[in-house]
């Protein structure tokens, strides 16, 4: 162990959170150890091998903008890429990729092994070494001690994990992998409160035994986007997904066997994710719904295994087979792996600071499902921030704390530490009050300067981001200074798309606000048609789309910026660490109890705590200003 006995940062767990944390720490110049139970399972995708989606895709894009790896690794590994919600507003458009799960693992391992400051060790962490409420290292199950200045704990579903299939129940963090049995006790011994959640995954089937003709084909985009603007699409052939639906026969099979469901028998006690319920839970909650969608998705290019999104269950294996065979298109499908549930311990996230450092133990950072979240994207986002802040703590620098107005990552972490969780947390665009400002298309303009300052975004990459922003600014300026002139050709074009003809010159940015008009359509008519010849360097797909959004939604964007300005004053009204709430007249009892327990750092954070009313905030504001 002499080569591994002391590090700046130790990252425990080789999942999506752990990989991002270890890479960030190492790239910031810290000697880093990635400690994992199984070297063969680094960056494993135990559930659907997909990245992105509404809300989640924005997280992955932000991870890339800050210099993280998930987006670039997805771009290297996808078998299908699709932009969702293209017919809706820009705030809810998001990229989603179906990946080759083995290729994703291999590519992530290559990135990890290429980092000179990063070492990888297979082992089981059994106890945290804590002295004077400060982390000092970790003890392994074989008795080895490894010291460090900071630790990122990203152990996923492994804390006292238990697999459940029907009435079968046995210790495991994931199928075929042992749990971490001792770390929970170590955390509790250091004043951290734990809860219990559960997650589940559907059965996998042999893709050669499905009947595609009975399902709807779901193809990827002909010209795929990428999560990273620095990735180069290689023209690879994309694989199709399929959509089918459960029917009355499927529901009858589930209903007939509900008494065998671990949900009914009590084999599962932890709360599961509301937004990804099992098929047995769907039948229980929505008995009158005639059907539920089932997406049949490939797990890779060189495997026949297919994932049944929508048929998650931990019912007995023979019941799972009946459910599959009762679903159109899957009548002859052969089961390859059964679905199962996993129960695990998590940390009540209100015990975390906004840096993801724990309040009771200095320099111990937590990331991923241990904080009560679900999903690869939420885990990777937390891992990146935890890794950054672990490195910052080692260097004696201030932590990176992203505000809700700056990033979905800021929304995610603020929700966890301020509002807590009563079920596995999943990101949605509806959680972000400033979502029109936190779009997929502008993530790099928002966050790459931050990543560059931390040393995670290269000089070449930031130069590219700044160049694109300059071109965008130039194009918007041009649109505001040029006009569309009436002519037979212009009015024929306008009336042909259902718009009104013009009788006098109109500023381009104003006419572009017509909902039926697109900027790409207007460009040939700018300044009498001279635009495309003199400004060809501004005409590319990404910049045109961003300029159109900025112009069309200008009023809404300005309104959100005004809201941020007002909220900024609250965020900057800091609350002293030792502030005593119980002595304040006018606060409700619930507000006193929650403010005293959660210890918000600012008036803005206090305003987002459930049970703290606007009148409580008004009272608190008066006292805080009186103390200044």
Secondary structure as UniProt FT lines:
FT   HELIX           2..4
FT   STRAND          6..12
FT   HELIX           16..27
FT   TURN            28..29
FT   STRAND          32..36
FT   HELIX           39..41
FT   TURN            42..43
FT   STRAND          50..52
FT   TURN            54..55
FT   HELIX           56..66
FT   HELIX           70..77
FT   STRAND          78..84
FT   TURN            86..87
FT   HELIX           90..92
FT   STRAND          94..99
FT   HELIX           101..113
FT   TURN            116..117
FT   STRAND          118..122
FT   STRAND          125..131
FT   TURN            132..133
FT   STRAND          134..140
FT   TURN            141..142
FT   STRAND          145..153
FT   TURN            156..157
FT   STRAND          162..165
FT   TURN            166..167
FT   STRAND          168..171
FT   TURN            175..176
FT   HELIX           183..189
FT   TURN            190..191
FT   STRAND          194..206
FT   HELIX           207..209
FT   HELIX           212..214
FT   STRAND          216..218
FT   TURN            229..230
FT   STRAND          241..245
FT   HELIX           248..256
FT   HELIX           258..260
FT   HELIX           262..265
FT   HELIX           274..276
FT   HELIX           279..285
FT   TURN            287..288
FT   STRAND          293..298
FT   TURN            301..302
FT   STRAND          305..312
FT   HELIX           317..325
FT   TURN            328..329
FT   TURN            331..332
FT   STRAND          335..337
FT   STRAND          340..347
FT   HELIX           349..351
FT   TURN            354..355
FT   STRAND          357..358
FT   STRAND          364..366
FT   HELIX           369..371
FT   HELIX           376..395
FT   TURN            404..406
FT   HELIX           408..414
FT   HELIX           415..419
FT   HELIX           429..431
FT   TURN            433..437
FT   TURN            441..442
FT   HELIX           443..454
FT   HELIX           459..481
FT   STRAND          483..484
FT   HELIX           488..496
FT   TURN            497..498
FT   STRAND          506..507
FT   HELIX           508..511
FT   TURN            512..513
FT   TURN            515..516
FT   HELIX           519..522
FT   HELIX           523..529
FT   HELIX           531..534
FT   HELIX           536..538
FT   HELIX           541..552
FT   HELIX           554..571
FT   TURN            577..578
FT   TURN            582..583
FT   TURN            585..586
FT   HELIX           589..598
FT   HELIX           603..607
FT   TURN            610..611
FT   HELIX           614..627
//
